[in-house]
Amino acid sequence: MAGWEGEELCPYKDQAGIPTIGIGSTFYPNGTKVTMADPCITKEQAVEICQVNLKSFIDEVNEYVKVPINQNQFDAVLDFTYNEGDGALAESTLLKRINANPSDPTIRDAFMMWVKVKENGVLVTDSWQVKRRTGDANLYFTPIVE
């Protein structure tokens, strides 16, 4: 996740224009949303905020994915959920396809439905999101080698 998110210790606006800090965090562990007026944080605080917030996204994946999936599949869905935010997974085509058949090759297409960002009020395909969703899909379909 940190590889995709990067680390910014001062507030910045993400590609969707949402105030963000640390390792892609848009809110603090107490539920308060990040604002552009917030003070910078330390690397240690960035990791702590991410770890606390990550737990809620892990819980979300565990709640909504109703079929057994392997660790790579879980990690790919977790990255998607962390990046797209609270609630995106719940009604997604991605989730429906995973729960119907976690081996369905069209799951790759469902990841790729999430590659747009708003620019000046218009949804446009974002090359970074294309790379990220491609990475998620590739991870999802990477077999576990034991």
Secondary structure by P-SEA (a helix, b strand, c coil): ccccccccccccccccccccccccccccccccccccccccccaaaaaaaaaaaaaaaaaaaaacccccccaaaaaaaaaaaaaaccccccccaaaaaaaacccccaaaaaaacccccccccbbbbbaaaaaaaaaaaaaaaccccc
